[in-house]
Every structure is written in C-alpha cells, then in structure tokens.
Amino acid sequence: MKLPGKKTTTTGEIFWGYFFVIIGSVSFFGFVFAIIASTLFPLSQNPLNQGLKNDRYYYCFLVPLTLPVITVAVYFHWLSMKLFKHA
C-alpha cells in the first residue's frame, strides 16, 4: 500500500540503513566481548586483553554514570516530542 505523499525508498537509504545496523551490531558484540567474554579467557601477552581482564572499576562506575545518561536521554526524548508536536 502506498501512502499519499510518500516517496519510494531509494537504494541509498537502504544502504545506510543496513550500514548503521551492521555497525551497531558489531559495536555491541565487541563491547559485550570486552566486558564479559574477555574475563573468561586465560591471560595473554596482549596488553589490551590484560587490561580488560584485570579491570575492576567498570562495574563500580556503571550504575552511577548510567543515571546522568538516562536523564539526558529522557530530556532529549521530551524535547523531540515537543518539537514534533508543535512543528
């Protein structure tokens, strides 16, 4: 069904959609590996892996730093809904 005033989707829009989904997925799985899976492996000679495995401060800062980020996200959500409503 075609909506009135709706243009068809171009290949560029499809490309950028898939691009952002793939980049987001790779970033998510990379950070999950860095946080959870790297602690399960034995020590290696790579200093980055050693730093991730021996990190003890991540969970100490996770909750306190999540609260300001949520506050900013809620504010931007409210602002975008206000702008959408009055546009």
Backbone as a ProteinNet text record, in pm:
[ID]
protein_1_A
[PRIMARY]
MKLPGKKTTTTGEIFWGYFFVIIGSVSFFGFVFAIIASTLFPLSQNPLNQGLKNDRYYYCFLVPLTLPVITVAVYFHWLSMKLFKHA
[TERTIARY]
84.2	0	89.1	58	135.7	61.3	130.2	69.9	78.9	-18.9	-12.4	101.9	179	289.9	414.8	413	528.4	608.6	739.9	822.8	868.4	914.6	966.5	1104.5	1144	1273.3	1382.5	1486.8	1597.5	1700.2	1789.9	1894.6	1992	2011.3	2098.4	2043.9	1913	1851	1861.8	1844.7	1857.8	2002	2099.3	2239.5	2271.8	2233.1	2265.4	2192	2073.8	2002.7	2077.8	2116.4	2193.6	2329.5	2391.7	2522.2	2515.7	2416.9	2406	2367.9	2286	2250.7	2373.1	2453.8	2572.9	2676	2700.8	2797.6	2751.4	2623.4	2571.2	2583.7	2558	2569.8	2713.9	2806.6	2947.9	2996.1	2956.1	2995.4	2938.9	2813.7	2751.1	2822.5	2844.6	2910.4	3055.8	3121.6	3258.9	3265.6	3172.7	3171.8	3128.7	3036.8	2998.3	3118.3	3194.8	3315.6	3413.8	3432.1	3528.9	3488.9	3360.7	3315.4	3301.7	3243	3208.4	3303.9	3319.5	3392.5	3542.1	3598.9	3743.5	3784.5	3694.5	3728.9	3734.8	3677.4	3675.1	3800	3876.4	3994.1	4116.2	4215.4	4338	4416.6	4513.3	4594.1	4671.8	4683.9	4757.3	4868.3	4945.9	5055.3	5008.4	4883.8	4829.7	4793.9	4851.8	4822.8	4676.6	4611	4470.6	4385	4409.7	4334.3	4363.8	4487.6	4521.6	4450	4443.9	4374.5	4226.2	4164.6	4022	3995.6	4086	4065.7	4084.1	4176.9	4207.1	4129.7	4035.3	3959.3	3862.4	3875.4	3788.7	3697	3713.5	3639.6	3518.5	3500.6	3391.1	3256.5	3232	3101.4	3081.8	3190.6	3177.6	3123.3	3159.6	3117	2994.4	2952.8	2844.5	2714.1	2667.4	2537.8	2541.5	2642.4	2641.7	2649.1	2719	2728.1	2610.7	2531.8	2414.3	2302.9	2293.2	2185.8	2189.8	2304.8	2305.2	2275.4	2321.6	2295.8	2146.7	2080.9	1936.2	1862.7	1907.8	1845	1854.2	1970.4	1987.5	1903.3	1897.1	1817.1	1668.9	1620.2	1479.2	1451.2	1543.9	1524.2	1517.3	1609.3	1607.2	1482.9	1433.8	1309.8	1193.4	1186.1	1080.5	1091.3	1213.4	1233.2	1192.3	1228.3	1192.3	1042.1	974	828.5	762.9	816.3	763.6	780	899.6	923.2	836.1	816.1	729.8	586.2	540.9	401.2	371.6	468.8	444.4	500.7	545.2	600.3	488.2
-117.2	0	124	215.9	337.9	451.4	519.7	632.4	756.7	845.7	968	1056.6	1106.4	1194.1	1119.4	989	908.8	869.6	903.9	862.6	719.4	661.6	525.4	528.8	418.1	408.9	393	473.4	465.9	364.7	326.7	231.3	292.2	423.1	489.1	479.7	495.5	483.4	340.9	243.9	103.9	74.8	125.5	105.1	161.5	287.5	349.7	281.6	230	155.6	29.8	-49.9	-170.7	-136.9	-29	12.1	41	119.9	155.2	34	-55.1	-175.7	-264.6	-280.5	-364.9	-303	-173.4	-106.8	-114.5	-94.9	-106.3	-246.8	-346.2	-485.5	-521.7	-481.7	-510.7	-441	-316.8	-244.7	-312.7	-352.4	-416.9	-545.9	-632.4	-759.2	-739.1	-638.5	-609.5	-565.7	-479	-434.7	-546.4	-631.2	-745.4	-838.3	-860.3	-940.9	-876.7	-744.6	-676.8	-680.8	-678.2	-672	-810.3	-903.7	-1032.6	-1143.6	-1163.9	-1280.7	-1271.4	-1151.4	-1141.5	-1185.8	-1182	-1227.8	-1379.8	-1450.5	-1596.6	-1659.1	-1584	-1637.6	-1629.4	-1715.6	-1705.2	-1579.4	-1544.3	-1425.3	-1442	-1332.6	-1334.9	-1231.5	-1224.3	-1126.7	-991.9	-983.3	-859.6	-766	-644.6	-554.3	-508.7	-498.8	-458.9	-566.5	-693.1	-801.6	-812.6	-790.3	-793.6	-682.7	-565.5	-454.7	-480.8	-540.2	-572	-680.9	-778.4	-889.3	-843.8	-754.6	-711.3	-587.4	-541.8	-421.7	-450.4	-374.8	-393.4	-273.5	-168.5	-45.3	-26.5	-111.9	-92.1	-94.9	-198.3	-212.8	-113.7	-61.5	41.6	172	201.9	326.2	310.3	187.2	162.9	226.8	196.1	247.7	398.4	453	598.5	678.8	628.1	702.5	676.3	573.3	545.6	645.9	689.2	780.7	914.6	983	1107.3	1084.9	972.9	943.9	922.9	852	832.3	965.4	1051.6	1183.3	1263.7	1265.6	1339.4	1276.7	1143.8	1076.8	1107.7	1108.9	1141.4	1285.7	1377.1	1517.3	1531.3	1467.1	1477.8	1412.6	1306.8	1245	1341.8	1405.4	1503	1619.5	1669.6	1781.9	1745.8	1626.6	1587.8	1572.2	1520	1508.8	1646.5	1741.4	1878	1941.7	1926.4	1984.1	1918.4	1789	1718	1763.4	1782.5	1820.8	1959.2	2050.7	2190.3	2223.9	2125.7	2152.9	2171.7
0	0	0	-87.8	-99.6	-31.2	58.4	127.7	41.3	49.7	-29.7	18.7	-74.5	-41.8	1.2	3.2	44.9	-77.6	-77.6	-188.8	-168.5	-274.5	-264.4	-200.2	-142.7	-76.9	-181.5	-169.6	-264.2	-216.5	-306.1	-268.8	-169.8	-175.1	-78.2	63.3	78.5	209.8	261.9	174.3	214.7	256.2	178.5	212.4	349.5	375.1	503.1	617.8	593.7	697.2	735.9	637.2	665.6	726.3	679.1	730.8	879.8	921.7	1063.4	1148.8	1098.2	1173	1190.6	1086.3	1095.1	1188.5	1177	1264.9	1410.1	1434.7	1570.7	1626.2	1544.1	1588.8	1619.2	1532.7	1555.8	1683	1703.4	1824.7	1948.7	1944.2	2058.6	2095	1996.8	2026.3	2066.2	2012.6	2054.7	2199.4	2241.5	2380.6	2474.5	2431.7	2515.2	2533.5	2427.5	2440.2	2536.5	2522.8	2607.9	2754.6	2783.1	2921.5	2982.8	2910.5	2970.3	2927.2	2798.5	2749.2	2776.1	2779.5	2799.3	2939.1	3036.4	3170.3	3178.4	3081.8	3084.5	3023.4	2944.5	2877.6	2968.6	2946.6	3026.3	2988.1	3072.8	3045.5	2915.7	2842.6	2716.3	2721.9	2615.6	2608.5	2555.3	2510.9	2457.3	2572.7	2577.4	2690.4	2695.1	2580.1	2580.6	2646.2	2610.4	2673	2821.2	2861	3002.7	3079	3019.6	3084.4	3099.4	2998	3006.3	3108.8	3116.4	3209.8	3354.4	3379.5	3515.3	3558.1	3477.6	3510.5	3624.9	3733	3848.6	3871.3	3793.6	3819	3729.5	3629.7	3535.1	3605.5	3683.4	3746.7	3860.5	3917.4	4020.9	3962.7	3839.4	3775.9	3687.5	3660.8	3565.6	3610.2	3729	3775.9	3799.6	3869.3	3889.5	3760.1	3659.7	3533.7	3440.8	3468.6	3387.1	3418.3	3542	3580.7	3506.4	3494.8	3416.3	3268.3	3214.2	3073	3050.1	3140.9	3129	3140.7	3230.5	3246.7	3117.3	3055.9	2929.8	2819.3	2813.7	2710.5	2727.5	2851.1	2875.5	2836.5	2867.1	2829.2	2677	2605	2458.6	2399.5	2461.5	2414.8	2433.5	2549.4	2575.3	2476.7	2454.2	2363.5	2221	2175.1	2038.9	2024.9	2126.9	2119.6	2120.6	2195.7	2194.2	2056.8	1999.7	1868.2	1761.4	1771.8	1676.5	1691.1	1813.7	1837.1	1784.8	1797.1	1758.9	1621.3	1546.1	1412.3	1311.1
[MASK]
+++++++++++++++++++++++++++++++++++++++++++++++++++++++++++++++++++++++++++++++++++++++

